[in-house]
Amino acid sequence: MNFNTSVLISIVPALLIVRGLRRFLDLPVRMPRFNALLNHIWVPGVVLMGLAYLFEWKSDQLDEFYIFIVLSIVVLVLIRLSFYRPARTLLLAVAPYTLYAAIELLIAVTGRDLLKEYDDVFETSQGFAFIWLFTFLFIARSQKKSLEAERLQREEEEKAKRLIEAQNAELERLVAERTSTLTQQTEELREALTELRTTQAQLIQAEKMASLGELTAGIAHEIQNPLNFVTNFSDVSAELITELDEERQKSERDPELEAELLEDLRQNLTKITFHGQRAASIVRGMLEHSRASSGERQPTDLNVLADEYLRLAYHGLRAKNKAFNATMNTDFDPNLGQIEAVSQDLGRVLLNLFTNAFYAVHKKQEAHPQDGYVPTVSVRTHRTAGNTVEVHVRDNGAGIPEGMQQKIFQPFFTTKPTGEGTGLGLSLSYDIVTKGHGGTLTVESEEGTGTEFIITLPA
């Protein structure tokens, strides 16, 4: 084989070396210009072969010289990529063999005898260079795999980081949107709460006015009796005075008749005074009830308070329905004594319980008009052994269903039809007894038989 044509054969491994270098170092990305130049790695070999043919230069070192050129180009590329750790390792791998090739080529050109004389040394050096080359090739390969794994890990971390950032951005957007929605809902709830409080205050005021209306109706009916007495006795007294004047104008006066007329007149004036005081007492009670409570506790006789408000509640219902009649039973403990209480507030409680009791028996009477039913409301007071006093208000109305008994003290809950109750009477009564006086207000009811409310107050 012609020595010069051996250069063509050397081009094949040179191309393989360049191909492997490109793939290993990713030259199209890292060094695109050098990568383009490496496409022409065959050019130096062809030039050498052309020069040898032109000058008829026959030498067996042309292929070695071409391989040295290729190795020099590889070393140059590796130096340019010395910032890349596998490239530095490849440089360490190729450097000894490149140095060996340069020395061998130099000696072959200057003195072949020396090359023959130290042939064993050169073969050993060549073997060592090959071992060094392949050893560091494996090391560079391991480094590349490690760096590739690190790169992939970094890419995964970057991808995860970008995903987390995107999720955080989305989360922040959702949080901002949710915060805006919650803020809007909070404002709506605040407005609704304000409206609810306003409505509640109006309903409480309406309940108080309804209570006052019941009291006023009862008082109007109750005060009518003493006023009727005052009017009647005033008319009779006027007639007696007229008769007395007529008797005095007679020529023959009857002293006994005059004395009788004067006695009747005195009795009438006494009765007018009595019933006038009774009317004044009722008016004072009305004023005390309508006056705002001071919250100060005073000695209070529950027997008197219960009896008064029982009659007022009864007459209040009769003022609305003249045909209504009911039996009122009272059993007042004479040893009850007085308790410290706010009489106006307890009066409202008793009026509410009595009004509800009369309402219940009235409704039952309307539902059973022909069965001999007698509406009855009973009031009983007594002092217990536990230093407390109790007021029992019982009716024989329709009773309260068991499922509703736990709800009747809740605000706005009522067993009455729509329009006949606000559902605040018992709630306010419960607060007055429990919170205002430290007592209890309980209910016992049997559907179809009747209901009993029990007020317990500290004595």
C-alpha positions, 0 to 999 in steps of 0.5 A: 500500500502506498504510504501517502494513501494511508492518509486517506485511511487516517481520515476515517478515525479522525472523523470518528474522533470528531464525531465522538467529540461533538457528541460528548462535548455537545459542540453544536451548542457550546462551540457552534463555530468550531463545530462548523470548522470540524466538518472540514477535519478531512481537509488537512489530510487531503492537503498533505496527500496532495502535497506529497503527490505534487512533490513526489514525497514518499514518507510513512509519517504523513498519516502520523503527522495528520493524526497529530494535527487532528489531536492538536485541534482536539487539544485546542477545542478542549482548552477552549472548553476548559471551564467544562469539567469533562473537557478538562478531564479529556484534556488530561486524557489526550495530552500524554498521547499528543505529547508522545505523538509529537516526540515520536514524529519529531524523532522520526523526522530528525533521527530514525536511528534513535527511534529504533534504538529506543523502540521498547521505550517508545512502545511502553510509552505508547502503551502507557499513553493509551492506558492513560487515555482510556482511563481518563476517557472513562473518568470523563464519561462518568463525570459527564453522566454525573453532570448530566444527572445534576443538570437533569436534577437542576432542570427538574428543580427549576421546573418544580420551582417554576411550577411552584411559582405558578401555583403560588401565583395562582394561589395568590390570585385565588386568595386575593379573589377569595379575600375580595369575596369574603370582604364583600360578604362581610360587608353584606353580613354587617349590613344584614346584622345592622338591619337585623338589630334594627328590626329586633329593636323595633320588634322588642319595642312593638312587644313592649307596646303590645304589652302596654296595650294589653295593660291599658285595655285591662286598666280601661275596663278596670277603671270603668267600674269605679268611674261608673260608681262615681258617676252614679253616686254623683247623680244620686247625690244631686237628686238628694240635694234637690229633694233636700232643697225642696223640703227646706222650702216647705212651710212645714219641714220634716226634720227626720226626712232631712236627717235621712237625706243628709245621711244618704248624701254623706254615705254617697260622698263616702262611696264617691271618695272610695271609688275615686281613690280606687280609680286613682290607684289604678291610674298610678299603677298604669303610670308605674307600668308605663314608666321606664324601669330604673332597675332598682329593686324594692320590697315587692308583695308578689301576692298583690302584684299577681292579683292586680295583673291577673285582673288587668289581663282578664279585663284586657281580653274582655275589652276585645271580646265582651262575650269572653268569660273565664274562671280565675282561681287564686291560692296566695300563700299568706306567709309569702312575705316581700322580696327584693325585685323590680316590680315593673319588670315582674309586672310585665312578666306576670301580665305576659303569662296571664295574657297568654293563659287567657288567650289559650283558654279563649282559643280552646273555648272557641274550638269547643263551644258546645262541650261544657268546657269552662275556661280556667286560669289559676295562680298559686304562690308559696314559699319553698324550704329552699328560701325561694318563692314560686309563682305558678300560672296554670291554664286548662287550654290546649297545651303546648306540643312537646316538640315546641316546649324547648323553643318557646323561650327563644326569641321570635318563636311563637305558637300563635298564628301569624299576626297575633304574636311577635315571639318576644313576650316569653323571651323577654320574660325569661331574660327578666326572670333569669338575668334580671332577678337571678331566678328561673322560668320553666314550663310544664305542659300536656297537649290537650290538658293545659300548661303551667309556667313556674317562676322561681325567685330568690327570697 
